[in-house]
Amino acid sequence: MIRAAYLAAEGFEAPLATELTRRGVAIGTWHGRLALSPDPPVHAAWALDIWTDPREVAAPSVKSAADALRAIQRNWAAYSVEHHRRSALILDRLPPVKVRPLVFPQPAPASHLGAWTLLAPDRMLASPTKSSPFVNGACQFHEDHIGPPNRAYLKLWEALTRFGRYRGPGSTCLDLGAAPGGWTWVLAQLGAQVTAIDKAPLDPRVAAMPGVTQRLDSAFALASEPVDCLFSDVIAYPDRLLALVRRWTDCAKHIVCTIKFQGETDHDAADAFAAIPGGRVIHLFHNKHELTFLWTAC
Ligand SMILES: C[S@@+](CC[C@H](N)C(=O)[O-])C[C@H]1O[C@@H](n2cnc3c(N)ncnc32)[C@H](O)[C@@H]1O
């Protein structure tokens, strides 16, 4: 029996598998990037999406498959690994689910969404509930190809969308490891007062934005001080970053921080971040070999 399914981001099946093993969760088999487990669902940072109530459904025909899904609920997202043609035919018979890229700071979709896949031509796995409001965990945005100096802004757009909080005018933000300024650009656009800390300079267009102050300094040399939001995208060993974040939980109201891994994934460090009260660790659709720590003061 399959009691949970965990969707890894492309190329990140291995850290998800290790994380699940560390949590005592067995993986029966993989179906594409979907780890099928006989154990009840648990939070897994490396899963883009978690199918929390999967059941196997007979699908002797395209019509019966679509009817079975429609009998459960309206909105379904397909995860197609094989039998693509048959999946497309089933999809055609389901009510359309509009997948429009978000226009930041538009909130994440609120409508209920399930997920299904064909395990075999005549057998589906369908879960009416899943952890991500996005189809297969893919949080897509209308991109801005002109304003930001790099693509790092997408990561912060997604983190803020997942956080559900936008600190706008009047809020004070510290952006550690800010250069060339994708995150600072996002925060300044929201109207925040941003102090950007990096040993390297910001892109001059970002440095000139209203509300932006630049300091050429090390993030680790900074004395902690009261601030609404602390952001960090600094390249640093996870343990070093953990010490920095712990120090700032005394002074900040919110923290968004990228935990970057070089070589092996440091699962112990990821668990230590997740254990900070008020914090959670997730793998964003826009994250590479890194996790994002989201924290709010309790
Ligand atoms: C991935 S980049 C950050 C990109 C940035 N978030 C953006 O949106 O443009 C990492 C940055 O960390 C900076 N960095 C590395 N060590 C640092 C330190 N000790 N203090 C401050 N910045 C540091 C690097 O100079 C680099 O600009």
The ligand as a MOL file (V3000), in Angstrom:
LIG
                    3D

  0  0  0     0  0            999 V3000
M  V30 BEGIN CTAB
M  V30 COUNTS 27 29 0 0 0
M  V30 BEGIN ATOM
M  V30 1 C 24.8850 33.8960 -4.3950 0
M  V30 2 S 25.6080 35.4260 -4.2040 0 CHG=1
M  V30 3 C 24.2780 36.3930 -3.6330 0
M  V30 4 C 23.3270 36.8350 -4.6980 0
M  V30 5 C 22.3610 37.8810 -4.1950 0
M  V30 6 N 21.4360 37.3300 -3.2070 0
M  V30 7 C 21.5560 38.4730 -5.3170 0
M  V30 8 O 20.3350 38.3800 -5.2660 0
M  V30 9 O 22.1430 39.0730 -6.2070 0 CHG=-1
M  V30 10 C 26.5360 35.2220 -2.7650 0
M  V30 11 C 27.1930 36.4830 -2.2710 0
M  V30 12 O 27.7490 36.2220 -0.9950 0
M  V30 13 C 28.8430 37.0810 -0.8540 0
M  V30 14 N 29.6450 36.7000 0.3000 0
M  V30 15 C 30.4220 35.6040 0.4650 0
M  V30 16 N 30.9850 35.6200 1.6980 0
M  V30 17 C 30.5320 36.7400 2.3080 0
M  V30 18 C 30.7150 37.3070 3.5920 0
M  V30 19 N 31.5130 36.7210 4.5180 0
M  V30 20 N 30.1040 38.4640 3.8910 0
M  V30 21 C 29.3050 39.0710 2.9870 0
M  V30 22 N 29.0700 38.5750 1.7540 0
M  V30 23 C 29.6830 37.4320 1.4210 0
M  V30 24 C 29.5440 37.0120 -2.1870 0
M  V30 25 O 30.3680 38.1510 -2.3890 0
M  V30 26 C 28.3540 36.9740 -3.1520 0
M  V30 27 O 28.0620 38.2500 -3.6390 0
M  V30 END ATOM
M  V30 BEGIN BOND
M  V30 1 1 1 2
M  V30 2 1 2 3
M  V30 3 1 2 10
M  V30 4 1 3 4
M  V30 5 1 4 5
M  V30 6 1 5 6
M  V30 7 1 5 7
M  V30 8 2 7 8
M  V30 9 1 7 9
M  V30 10 1 10 11
M  V30 11 1 11 12
M  V30 12 1 11 26
M  V30 13 1 12 13
M  V30 14 1 13 14
M  V30 15 1 13 24
M  V30 16 1 14 15
M  V30 17 1 14 23
M  V30 18 2 15 16
M  V30 19 1 16 17
M  V30 20 1 17 18
M  V30 21 2 17 23
M  V30 22 1 18 19
M  V30 23 2 18 20
M  V30 24 1 20 21
M  V30 25 2 21 22
M  V30 26 1 22 23
M  V30 27 1 24 25
M  V30 28 1 24 26
M  V30 29 1 26 27
M  V30 END BOND
M  V30 END CTAB
M  END
